[in-house]
Amino acid sequence: MITFITCLVVLVAAYFLYGGLMSRIAGIDPKADVPSKSMYDGVDYIPMPRWRIFLIQLLNIAGTGPIFGAILGACYGPVAFLWITLGGLFVGAMHDYLSGVISLRNGGRSLPEIIGKYLGGGMHKLTLLVIPVLMILVGAVFIVTPSQILTDKTDIPYLAWVAIIIVYYFIATILPVDKIIGKIYPIFGAALIGMALAFFGVLLFGDYTIPELTSVDNMHFNAENLPIVPTLFISIACGAVSGFHATQSPLMARCVTSETQARPVFFGAMISESIIALIWAAMAMAFFGGVEGLNDFMEANGSNAGVVVSLISDTALGAVGSILAILGVVIAPITSGDTAFRSARLIVADMLGYDQKPIFKRLVISLPLFAIGIGIAFVDFDVIWRYFAWSNQALSVFTLWMITAWLMRKGSSFAVLALVPAIFMTYICSSFIFVSTQFVGMGATTAAYVYGAAVTAVVSGLLMLKIRRDVKRGSEI
């Protein structure tokens, strides 16, 4: 348990120490104007209290990520603790916090707009194509998985659940942010924290032993085909770093009432998610008597993390656990799915300069997005999921490079704190293309890693040339 407790303490301390440093780097100004007041529209730009925004942000970015991803990552062994802790601290929290601040200072603009501002027109056009598609994929994934689970647990047909969830998504997407999201999500966000605390108590006082980190060996049952680098860093996304988070931050950047709220809302929500992931990774390993037991179960059940969640919840917490399992595998993904569609609506609206105050204009954008999402929901789920995880981490690469450009334009001596994670995640995503059978399929060979490094060098070099050129020109911060 020493490894687990150490990682937990590091994450908690990080909020105060590294979060404080990030605030100084960002130059947080308590008196600065904020979009919720200067751009109030009663729909998307609405002031809300800090505690409410924090819980909404946590629920928006979580989904099943810090639960399912942590369980899949736990199959690699205690090395997963390292990535959750160090990734969450030095990559994820910084990524979420500074991207949120940048959006806040740019009128709550959506991610493609601020990427375009700091990385140029080419990146703007690319992300305008990629990010809305990713948001629709997220929405489609989170239509399918909850519907499947609810069908198994009730007598209601699958298509009926699909229809119910789609109708809910549509209503939540077009209504003002304070009507459903602002009222219900804080309750579910608090429940997500309560679930994590309950399992933390089980780990502390139950008859479980958490494996210690004694090596960084790959303990996965399919280690040959799933090497730690880069696969672990793709598998555990939401608990460490996730590009999806940066698409959600503009939603809450339009609701904060002071720049001082950015630290608890963006940095704090990410650290909280890392803690949730850490608890679930530890619980998955401890419940099955160690990493080997977890791998045996996962191999026998087709790596279905949902089965693990249900079994652990029912066994460790009884009837209460069953309710918490529903929260983890049904409600959490649904709440991320509807905000994904909302993000897609705002991205398209920002691109077109299309005012979203009139409900008719919200419908004009939302209807086509939902038509595409419904179509994708009936595609083979394995095909959707296969590329979702990589696309999510690739999106974090765009965001990290955007943050690097912003810091360099500010003349910050701390730009390296974004540059190193940007290069690292560029390498993870590039090498995955060559290693994984989802793409080139060269396996964990020297050639695959060399090719990944070559792509990383080219991409990083071109982006740094662009950023330095903009800095010399005195481009707008």
N, C-alpha and C positions, 0 to 999 in steps of 0.2 A: 504493500500500500504506500510505501515511501515515494515511489515514482509518481503515483497518482496524486497524492497530497502536495508534493512539490510542484507539480504542474498546475494544480488548482491555485496554490498560493501565488505562483508567478502570474497567472492570468488576472487574479484579483488585484495584485500590486500594480500590474501593467496599466490598469485603468487610471490610477492616480499618478504614476510616474511617467510612463510613456504617453499617456493621454494628456498629461500636463505639458509635456514637451511639444506634442502635436498642436496644442492650443497656442503655444508661444510661436511656433513656426507659422501657423495660419494667421497669427495676428488678430485673434478674436477681439471684436470691439462691441461691448455691451450696448453702446449707444447707436450702432449702425442701423440703418433702415433695413427692414425685412419685407419680403414679398407678400406675406400674409396680411400686412397692413397697407403697403403702398399699392398692391395690385389686387386687393380684395374683390372677389367676384361672387361669393356666396355659393360656389360650386367646387372648385379645386383649391382656390386661395382662401383659406379660412383659418383664423387663429385658433389654436387649441392649447390646453395646458401641457406642460412638459411630461408629466407622468403618463398622460393619455397617448401622446405622440411616441414616447419610448415603447410602450406596449404594442402599439400598432406597428411600429417599425420592426420590432422583434418578430412579431407574427408574420409580417409581410416577407421578411428575408428568410424565415425558418423553413416553412413547408415541412417536408419529410427529411430535408437535408441533414440537419445535425443528428438525426436519429438513424435513418437508413444508411447514410454515408459513413457514419461512425461505426456502425455494425460491419459494413463491408470492409472498412479500413482495419477494424480489429482483427480480421482474419490474417493480416500481415504480422500481427503480434504487437507487443508494447511499443514498437517503433512508431505506431500510430499516435501514441501520446505526444511524441516529439513534434510531429507535423501539426497536430491540432494546436499545441501550445505555441510553438515558434511561428507557425504559419498564421494563427489567429492574432498573435501579438504584432509581429513585424510586417506582415503582409495584409491580412484581412482587415484588422482594425484601422490601420493607416489608410488602406484603400477605401473603406466605407466612410471614414471621417472626412478625409480631404475631398473626396468626390462629392460628399454632401455639402461641404462648405463652398466648394466651387459652384455647385448648382445654386445654392442659397444666394451667392453674390452675383449670380447671373440671372436673377429674377425667377429662380426655380425652374430654369430651362431643363429640358429632358437631356438624357445622356448623349444622343447623336449630335445635338446642337453644341454642347460644350466640347465634345471631342473635335468637332469641326472647327471651333474657334481656336483651339490650341494645337491641333495636329494638321489642320489644313482641309481644303475642299475635297481632296481625294478621299481622305478618311471619313469625312462627313457623308459623302455619297455612299461609301461602303457600309458604314454603320446604319445609315438610314434604310438600307436594304436588309442588313443582317439582323439588327436588334428587334424590329417589329416582328420578323419571322420567328426569332427566338422567343419573344413574348407569347406569340400565338402557340408555339410548341409547348411552352410551359403551361399555358392554359389548357391545351389539349391533353397533355400528360395528366394534369390534375382534374380533368373530367373523367378520364378512363380509370385511374387507380382507385379513387374513392367509390366510383360506381361498382367496380368489381367487388370491393370489400363489402359494401352495403348489400349487394346482391347475395353474397355468401351468408350474411348474418340475418337476412330478412327473407320474407316470401315475395317481396316486390321485385318484378322483372328488371333485368339490367337496363333495358332501353328506357324504362320509366325513371330510373335513377339518373340516367344521362340527361333526360329531359328536365328533371327537377333541378339538377345542378346548373345546366345551361341557363335556365330561366333565372335562377338566383344570380349567376354571374352577370347576366345582362342588366338586371335591376341594379346590382351593386356598382356596375361600371358607369351607368349613366346618372345615377343619383348623386347629389352633393356629398362630399367626402365625410361630412359629419352626421349623415343620416343613418347609414348602416355601419360603415367602417369605423366611424368615430364613436359609435355607441356600443357595438357588439364586440369588436376586436380586442379592446382592452380586457374584457372578461376572459376571452380565450387566451390572450397573451399571458395574463396572470395564471391561468390554469396550466399553461405550458411550463411556466416557472415552477408552479406547485408540483407538477409531475416530476421535474428534474430533482427538486428537493426531496420528494418522497423516495426516489431511487438512491439519492445520496445517503439518506438515512438507512436504507436497506444495506448499502455497501458498508457503512460504518458499524452498524449494530447487528447485521445478519451474519449467518454462517457462510461467508464468502471470502475467498482469497483472490486479491487482484494481482496478476503477474507483475513482476518487476522488470524494468528495462536493464538487461544484462548484456545485450548485444543488439545490433541492428540487422540481424539475419532475417531473411524473408521466410516467414512461417506459413505462408498461404498454401492451401492444398493444391493450388495450380500455379505454384511459384515459377515454373519454367515459362509459362505463357504470360504471367502477370508480374513482371519485375517491379520492385519498389519504385525505381526511377524508370519511367515517369508515372506508372499506373496508380500508385498510392496517392499521388498528388492530384490525380484526376478524380479518383474515387471519393476522397474526403474533400469536398468543395465547401459547402455551406459552413462547416465547422472550422474551416481554416481561411479560405478566401474564395469568393464567388463573384463572378461578373454580374450575375443577376441582381445582387444587392445594389449596385450602382444605378440600376434602372428603377429601383424602388425609392431610393433616397430623394429624388426630386418630388415625389408625392408628399413627403413629410417636410421637405425644404419649403414647400408652399404653405406650411401650417405652423412652423416655429415662430415664436414671438420675440426671440432675441438670439443673437449669434451664440450666446453662452449656452443655449440649449443644444447646440450641435454636438458637444462632447458626450453628454449622457445619451442623446438620441442615436447618434451614428456610431461613435466609438463604443459606447456602453452596450448598445444592442448587439454589436459584433462580439464583444468580449463575453456577453451573456450566452450567445449562441455557441461559442467555443467551449464554455463551461458545460453546457447541455451536451455537446458532442463528446466531451471528455468523460462525462458521467455514463453516457450510453456505451461508449467504447469499453470502459471499465466493467460495466454491468454485463455486457455481452461475453467478455472473456471470463469473468468470475462465475457467472451463472452456469456455464457448461464445464466448470472445473479446470479451465485453462484454455489456451489458444487451440490446442489440438482438439479438444472436445467441441469447441465452437466450429472449427473447420470440418469436423466429421458431420456435424448437424447441417451446416450450410451446404456441403457437398451432397448430402442425402436429400436436401430439399431445394435443389436448384438455385442456391444462393438467394433464396427469398427472404429478405430482411423483414418483411411484414409478418411472416410466421414467427420469427424470433421475437418481435415486439409483442405480439399477442401472447406467446408462451411465457415470456418473462413477466409481463404485466399480470396475467392471470395467476401465475404461481407465486410471485413475490408479494403481490398486493391484493389478491383475491378479487372480490366483487368490485372494489374501488379500482383495481388494476384494469378490469375490463372496460370501465368507463374511460380511464386514462389512455388505454390502447386505441379506443375510438377517436379520442382527441388527437393522438399522435399520427394515426394513419389515415384519418378521414377529414377531420375538421381543419387541421393544420395545412394540408395540401389544398383544400378548397379555398381557404383564405389567401393563400399565395396565388392560386389560379385566377381569382377575380381581380386581384391587384395587378396581375400580369396583363390582363386585358385592359385594365384602366390605364396602365403605363403605355400600352400600344396605342390607345386612343389619344393620349396626350402627346406622344411622339409624332403621330401623324398630324395632329392639330398644330403643333409647333412648326413642323415642316411646311405646312400650308399657310401658316399665319391665320388659322381659322378659329375665331372666337368661340369658346365653349360655354358661355353663359346661357344662350338659348338652348333648350332641350332638343329642339329640332336639329341643330347643328351637331349635337352629341350623337344623335341617332344616325345622322348621315355618315359619320365616321364609324360608329360602333357596328352597325348592321353588316357591312362587308367583312369586318374583322371576325365577327362571330360566324359568318358563313364559311370563311376559310377554316376557322378553328373547329367547327363541327365536322367539316370534311376530313380534316387531319385526324380527328378523334376516331374515325372508322378505318384508319390505316392500321396495318399490323403494328401493335404496340412495341414489339421488340425493335422494329426499324426506327421508330420515333426515339426510343430511349437510347439506342446504340450511339447516336451522335449528339444527344442532348448534353451529356456530361462534358464532353470535349468542347462543344460550342460554348458552354457556360464558362469554362476556364479560359477559352480564347478571348471571350469578352472582357475578362479581368485584365488581360494583356493590354487591350486598347485603353482601358481605364487607367492602368498604372503608368503607361506612357503619357497619357494626358496629364496626370498629376505631376509627373516629372517635368513636363513642359511648363506647367503653371508655376512650379517652384523655381525653375530656372529663369523664367520671365520676371519673377519677383526678386531675383538676385539672391535667393536663399542659399546659404552655405550648407543647408541640410538636404539639398536635392538628391544626394546620394541615397538617402533613406527611401526614396521612391525608385531611383534608378536601378539599384541592385535587385529589388523584388521584380521590377519590370523585365530585366534581362533574364532573371531566374525563371519566371513564368513563361517568358517567350521560349526558353529552352525546353521547359516541360511540355508545352503544347507542340513545339516543332518535333521533338524527339518522339512523342507519342504517335505522330503521323507515320514515322518510319518503323517504329517498334510494333505497334498494335496491328492485329489482323483486321481491325475495322478499316484500316487504310492500306498502307503498303505491305505490312505484315512481315517485316524482316526479322522480328523477334529481338531479343536482348543481345544483339551482336555489336561488335565494335563499330562496324560500318554504319549501323543505324544511329548510334550515338554521335558519330562523327558527322553524318549528314545533318542531324538535328543541330549540332553545334555550328555547322556552316550556315544553315538557314538563320539561326539566331544571330550570328555575326553580321550577316548581310542586312537583316531587318533592323537590328540595333544600330548599325552604322548609318543606314539611310535615315532613320528617325532622328538620330543625334545630329546629323548634318542639318536636317530640317529645323530642329529645335534651336540649334546654335545660330542658324541664319536668322530665325525670327527674333532671337534675343538681340542680335546685333542691329536689327532694324528697329528695335524698340517697340515691338508689337504690344498691343494692349493687354494688360493683365486682367 
